[in-house]
Amino acid sequence: MRRPWGVLALSVVAVSAASAFISLQGPPPSPPPSGDPVQPIAFPHNTHAGQFRIDCQYCHFSAERSLSAGIPPVESCMGCHTVIQGRNRPEEVNKLREYWNRGEPIPWVRIYKVADHVRFPHMRHVSPQGGNLDCSECHGAVEEIEVIRGVAQPLTMGWCVDCHRKKEASVDCTVCHY
């Protein structure tokens, strides 16, 4: 009597390989959520990064040496806004001052997030010792966006793998999944 185990094993391998290939392509882009996140302060990236050309890493100072780019503390913002009133949007600067006066952090709503089983170490991508990538390669032209409300990139595995291949970076699974 023939054992069907060989056929079963081959079927499992074929289905697993097909699933892996499909997941490399990433899921189809999902429609934008019904209502983008609303931030507690309408921070104008186009004013700070665009008009005044403040480098991303001035505010997101941990990006070059940490897993996370970090969110600037109120103290960083107030370093300038103790003397700069904010002529374009004084009501937003007043909200900032209210957080400062209460000694509270700004409860920013996270926008950019990869899946929980993925590790995206910023320092390996933006530091001179790492990939030395420009922030816009993943985040888009934030210097042209008034208030960031949604993710400009798909942040899928396929999108990241394509970038790694173009940059001749490792595509070994353990680079991102550990």
C-alpha positions as CSV (number, residue, x, y, z in Angstrom):
1,M,0.0,0.0,0.0
2,R,1.4,3.4,-1.0
3,R,1.7,6.1,1.7
4,P,0.2,9.5,0.8
5,W,2.7,11.3,3.1
6,G,5.0,12.3,0.2
7,V,2.1,13.9,-1.7
8,L,0.9,15.6,1.5
9,A,4.4,16.9,2.3
10,L,4.8,18.2,-1.3
11,S,1.4,19.9,-1.1
12,V,2.3,21.7,2.2
13,V,5.6,22.9,0.7
14,A,3.9,24.2,-2.4
15,V,1.2,26.0,-0.5
16,S,3.8,27.5,1.9
17,A,6.0,28.7,-1.0
18,A,3.0,30.3,-2.7
19,S,1.9,32.0,0.5
20,A,5.4,33.3,1.0
21,F,5.6,34.7,-2.5
22,I,2.2,36.4,-2.2
23,S,3.2,37.9,1.2
24,L,6.3,39.3,-0.4
25,Q,4.1,41.2,-2.8
26,G,2.3,42.7,0.2
27,P,-1.4,43.0,0.6
28,P,-3.3,45.3,-1.8
29,P,-3.3,48.9,-0.6
30,S,-6.1,49.3,1.9
31,P,-8.5,52.2,1.5
32,P,-7.8,55.2,3.7
33,P,-9.4,54.9,7.1
34,S,-12.7,56.6,7.5
35,G,-11.2,59.8,8.9
36,D,-7.5,60.2,9.2
37,P,-6.1,60.6,12.7
38,V,-6.4,64.1,14.1
39,Q,-3.4,65.4,16.0
40,P,-3.7,67.4,19.2
41,I,-1.7,70.2,17.5
42,A,-1.9,70.8,13.7
43,F,1.9,70.7,13.3
44,P,2.8,72.3,9.9
45,H,5.7,70.3,8.5
46,N,5.7,72.5,5.4
47,T,6.6,75.5,7.6
48,H,9.2,73.9,9.8
49,A,10.9,71.4,7.3
50,G,9.9,73.3,4.1
51,Q,10.0,77.1,4.7
52,F,12.5,77.1,7.5
53,R,14.4,74.0,6.3
54,I,14.7,72.5,9.8
55,D,16.3,69.1,9.4
56,C,14.1,66.1,10.3
57,Q,16.6,65.0,12.9
58,Y,16.5,68.2,14.8
59,C,13.1,67.2,16.1
60,H,13.3,63.5,15.6
61,F,16.8,63.4,17.2
62,S,16.9,59.8,18.1
63,A,16.5,58.5,14.5
64,E,20.2,58.3,13.9
65,R,21.0,56.3,17.0
66,S,17.8,54.4,18.0
67,L,15.2,52.0,16.8
68,S,12.6,54.7,16.8
69,A,12.8,58.2,15.3
70,G,11.1,59.4,18.4
71,I,8.6,62.2,18.9
72,P,10.0,65.5,20.0
73,P,9.2,66.4,23.6
74,V,7.4,69.7,24.4
75,E,10.8,71.1,25.6
76,S,12.2,70.8,22.0
77,C,9.3,72.7,20.6
78,M,9.4,75.4,23.3
79,G,13.1,75.9,22.7
80,C,12.0,78.0,19.7
81,H,8.5,78.9,20.7
82,T,9.4,80.7,23.9
83,V,10.4,83.5,21.6
84,I,8.6,82.8,18.3
85,Q,4.9,83.4,18.5
86,G,4.0,81.4,15.4
87,R,2.6,84.1,13.1
88,N,1.0,81.5,10.7
89,R,-0.9,79.5,13.3
90,P,-0.7,81.2,16.7
91,E,-3.7,79.2,18.0
92,E,-1.6,76.0,17.5
93,V,1.4,77.5,19.3
94,N,-1.0,78.4,22.1
95,K,-2.0,74.8,22.4
96,L,1.7,73.9,22.6
97,R,2.2,76.5,25.4
98,E,-0.8,75.0,27.3
99,Y,0.9,71.5,27.3
100,W,4.1,73.2,28.4
101,N,2.5,75.1,31.2
102,R,0.7,72.0,32.5
103,G,3.9,70.0,32.2
104,E,2.2,67.4,30.0
105,P,3.6,65.7,26.9
106,I,1.7,66.2,23.7
107,P,-0.4,63.1,23.0
108,W,0.6,62.7,19.4
109,V,-1.3,60.1,17.4
110,R,1.1,57.6,15.7
111,I,0.8,57.6,11.9
112,Y,3.7,55.6,10.6
113,K,3.7,52.0,12.0
114,V,5.0,48.7,10.6
115,A,3.5,45.4,11.6
116,D,4.2,44.2,15.1
117,H,6.3,41.3,13.9
118,V,8.6,43.6,12.0
119,R,11.6,45.6,13.4
120,F,12.5,48.8,11.6
121,P,15.6,50.2,13.2
122,H,15.8,53.8,12.1
123,M,19.5,54.1,12.9
124,R,20.4,51.4,10.4
125,H,18.6,53.3,7.7
126,V,19.4,57.0,8.4
127,S,22.9,57.0,10.1
128,P,26.0,57.5,8.0
129,Q,27.2,54.1,9.3
130,G,23.9,52.6,8.2
131,G,22.0,53.2,5.0
132,N,22.3,57.0,5.1
133,L,18.8,57.3,3.5
134,D,17.0,60.5,3.3
135,C,13.8,60.5,5.4
136,S,11.7,61.3,2.4
137,E,12.5,57.9,0.9
138,C,10.1,56.3,3.4
139,H,8.0,59.2,4.6
140,G,7.5,61.1,1.4
141,A,8.0,64.9,0.9
142,V,6.9,66.0,4.3
143,E,8.3,69.4,3.7
144,E,5.5,69.9,1.3
145,I,2.7,68.6,3.6
146,E,1.0,71.0,5.9
147,V,-0.3,68.5,8.5
148,I,0.5,64.8,8.0
149,R,-2.7,62.9,8.3
150,G,-1.9,59.5,6.6
151,V,0.9,57.4,5.5
152,A,2.3,58.3,2.1
153,Q,3.9,54.8,1.6
154,P,2.4,51.3,1.7
155,L,4.9,50.0,4.4
156,T,4.4,46.5,3.1
157,M,7.0,43.8,3.0
158,G,7.1,43.8,-0.8
159,W,7.7,47.6,-0.8
160,C,10.6,47.2,1.7
161,V,12.1,44.2,-0.1
162,D,12.1,46.2,-3.4
163,C,13.9,49.0,-1.7
164,H,16.5,46.6,-0.2
165,R,17.1,45.1,-3.6
166,K,17.5,48.5,-5.2
167,K,20.0,49.6,-2.5
168,E,21.7,46.2,-2.6
169,A,20.9,45.7,1.1
170,S,20.3,42.3,2.7
171,V,17.0,40.6,2.1
172,D,17.6,37.9,4.7
173,C,14.5,37.4,6.8
174,T,16.4,38.0,10.0
175,V,17.2,41.5,9.0
176,C,13.7,42.7,9.8
177,H,12.1,39.7,11.6
178,Y,13.9,39.0,14.9
